[in-house]
């Protein structure tokens, strides 16, 4: 019962936060609905479609982080301390929070792909491919959210420091990772610095889909890299003290 309660509580907290609700509903849905118009306004070629796919990835990455960031709120309000004082272990708490964030993000990713396929006649391979990218990138962002929650205290000052720091980190991830700017136009130093972020490998996988229209080895390398980031984040988050 407690496990189910933690799951429901985390799901409710993540889905009802105003910023999270807007980013996860209005953001990706509006972008995919008007994808052809946005692409057409800038030429309608492969490069502009790549930009649309990458921006969708960035919004989903941000939305996944926000869905899982309720742990910081739990720390501030003392909820986490009370939960862990009972029969719930930290690992169980994190697993429930992971699925509470992951399930909605998977649904959103599938909806984005389905709308693109239905409304804009996206290629089947590209549709399936980008949905896979969005799902694994969501998992990585949730893992990063867990790590970030470990690094800051549950005080008001810790919350402010956390918000300021993550804003910078996610912006850098989008810029250097190639989701806000195409990888091809990034300076060499910025390009290689971007490899430190999961976003870079997601962008490379999307690029392979758009340019070659198939699941290349480089596509799967990008997926594997993002998955490895996810595992590393989750392991780190589960080993660190949350309270």
C-alpha positions in Angstrom: 0.0 0.0 0.0 2.8 2.4 0.9 4.5 1.8 -2.4 1.3 2.6 -4.3 0.9 5.7 -2.2 4.4 6.9 -3.0 3.8 6.3 -6.7 0.5 8.2 -6.7 1.8 11.0 -4.6 4.8 11.5 -6.9 2.6 11.3 -10.0 0.2 13.8 -8.6 3.0 16.2 -7.6 4.8 16.0 -10.9 1.7 16.3 -13.1 0.0 19.1 -11.2 2.8 21.6 -11.0 1.8 24.5 -13.3 5.2 24.7 -15.0 5.4 21.0 -15.5 1.9 20.8 -16.8 2.5 23.5 -19.3 5.8 22.2 -20.5 4.6 18.7 -20.9 1.2 19.4 -22.6 1.2 22.7 -24.4 4.9 22.7 -25.3 5.3 19.5 -27.3 1.8 19.3 -28.6 1.8 22.8 -30.1 5.2 22.2 -31.6 4.3 18.9 -33.2 1.0 20.2 -34.5 2.6 23.2 -36.2 5.8 21.3 -37.1 5.2 21.7 -40.9 4.5 25.4 -40.6 7.5 26.0 -38.5 9.7 24.0 -40.8 8.2 25.7 -43.9 8.8 29.1 -42.6 12.5 28.4 -42.6 12.7 26.6 -45.9 11.1 23.2 -45.2 14.2 21.2 -45.8 15.9 18.4 -43.8 17.8 20.9 -41.7 14.7 22.8 -40.5 12.9 19.5 -39.7 16.0 18.5 -37.7 15.6 21.7 -35.7 11.9 20.9 -35.0 12.8 17.3 -33.8 15.6 18.6 -31.7 13.4 21.3 -30.1 10.8 18.6 -29.3 13.6 16.6 -27.6 14.7 19.6 -25.5 11.1 20.3 -24.3 10.6 16.6 -23.4 14.0 16.6 -21.6 13.0 19.6 -19.6 9.5 18.2 -18.9 10.9 14.9 -17.7 13.2 16.8 -15.3 10.3 18.8 -13.9 8.2 15.7 -13.5 10.8 14.1 -11.3 11.8 17.2 -9.4 9.2 16.8 -6.7 11.9 15.1 -4.6 13.3 18.5 -3.8 9.8 19.5 -2.6 9.6 16.4 -0.5 12.9 17.2 1.2 11.8 20.8 1.9 8.5 19.8 3.4 10.0 16.9 5.5 7.9 14.4 3.6 10.9 12.4 2.5 12.1 12.1 6.1 8.7 10.8 7.2 8.5 8.3 4.3 12.0 6.9 4.9 11.2 6.6 8.7 8.6 4.0 7.8 9.0 0.6 5.9 10.0 2.3 2.6 13.6 2.2 1.6 15.3 4.9 -0.4 15.6 2.6 -3.4 11.9 1.8 -3.3 11.1 5.5 -3.0 13.3 6.3 -6.0 11.9 3.5 -8.1 8.3 4.7 -7.4 9.3 8.2 -8.3 11.1 7.0 -11.4 8.0 5.2 -12.8 5.7 8.1 -11.7 7.7 10.4 -14.0 8.6 7.8 -16.7 5.1 6.6 -17.5 3.6 10.0 -18.4 6.8 11.0 -20.3 6.6 7.7 -22.3 2.9 8.5 -23.1 3.8 12.0 -24.2 6.6 10.8 -26.4 4.3 8.3 -28.1 1.6 10.9 -28.6 4.1 13.3 -30.2 5.2 10.5 -32.6 1.6 9.5 -33.4 0.6 13.1 -34.1 3.6 13.7 -36.4 2.9 10.5 -38.3 -0.9 11.2 -38.7 -0.7 15.0 -39.3 2.5 15.4 -41.2 3.0 11.9 -42.7 6.3 11.4 -40.9 8.3 8.4 -42.2 7.6 5.3 -40.1 11.3 4.7 -39.3 11.8 8.4 -38.3 8.7 8.3 -36.1 9.6 5.1 -34.3 13.2 6.4 -34.0 12.5 9.7 -32.5 10.0 8.2 -30.0 12.8 5.9 -28.8 15.1 8.9 -28.5 12.5 10.9 -26.5 11.9 8.0 -24.2 15.5 7.3 -23.3 16.2 11.0 -23.0 13.3 11.3 -20.6 14.8 8.5 -18.5 18.1 10.3 -18.5 16.5 13.5 -17.4 14.7 11.8 -14.6 18.0 10.3 -13.4 19.6 13.7 -13.6 16.8 15.1 -11.4 17.5 12.4 -8.8 21.2 13.3 -8.8 20.4 17.0 -8.6 18.2 16.5 -5.6 21.1 14.8 -3.8 23.4 17.8 -4.2 21.2 20.4 -2.4 19.7 20.6 1.0 16.0 20.8 1.7 16.2 24.3 3.0 14.8 27.3 1.1 18.3 28.4 0.2 19.0 24.9 -1.2 15.9 25.1 -3.3 16.9 28.5 -4.7 20.4 27.3 -5.4 19.0 24.1 -7.1 16.7 26.1 -9.4 19.4 28.6 -10.4 21.9 25.8 -11.0 19.6 23.5 -13.0 18.5 26.4 -15.2 22.1 27.0 -16.3 22.8 23.3 -16.6 19.7 22.5 -18.8 20.4 25.6 -21.0 24.0 24.5 -21.5 22.9 21.0 -22.2 20.5 22.3 -24.9 23.0 24.6 -26.5 26.1 22.5 -26.4 24.2 19.3 -26.8 22.8 20.3 -30.2 19.1 20.5 -29.3 18.9 24.3 -29.4 21.5 24.8 -32.1 22.4 22.2 -34.9 25.5 20.2 -34.1 27.0 21.1 -37.5 27.3 24.8 -36.7 28.8 24.4 -33.2 32.5 25.4 -32.8 34.8 22.4 -32.3 35.4 23.1 -28.7 31.6 23.4 -28.0 30.9 20.3 -30.0 33.2 18.1 -27.9 32.1 19.8 -24.7 28.6 18.8 -25.6 29.5 15.1 -25.5 29.4 15.4 -21.7 25.6 15.8 -21.9 23.0 13.1 -22.9 21.4 15.7 -25.1 24.4 15.6 -27.5 24.0 11.8 -28.1 20.2 12.2 -28.5 20.8 15.0 -31.1 23.2 12.7 -32.9 20.7 9.9 -33.1 18.0 12.3 -34.4 20.5 13.6 -37.0 21.1 10.1 -38.2 17.4 9.5 -38.6 16.7 12.7 -40.6 19.8 12.5 -42.8 19.8 8.8 -43.6 16.2 7.7 -42.9 17.3 4.5 -41.2 18.6 3.0 -38.0 22.3 3.4 -38.5 25.1 2.2 -36.2 25.6 5.8 -35.1 21.9 6.1 -34.2 22.2 3.1 -31.8 25.5 4.4 -30.5 23.7 7.6 -29.4 20.8 5.6 -27.8 23.4 3.4 -25.9 25.2 6.5 -24.7 22.1 8.1 -23.4 21.1 4.8 -21.7 24.5 4.7 -20.0 24.1 8.2 -18.7 20.7 7.1 -17.3 22.2 4.1 -15.5 25.1 6.3 -14.1 22.6 9.0 -12.8 20.3 6.4 -11.2 23.2 4.6 -9.5 24.6 7.8 -8.2 21.2 9.0 -7.0 20.5 5.7 -5.2 23.8 5.7 -3.4 23.8 9.3 -2.2 22.0 10.4 1.0 18.8 12.2 0.2 18.2 13.5 3.7 
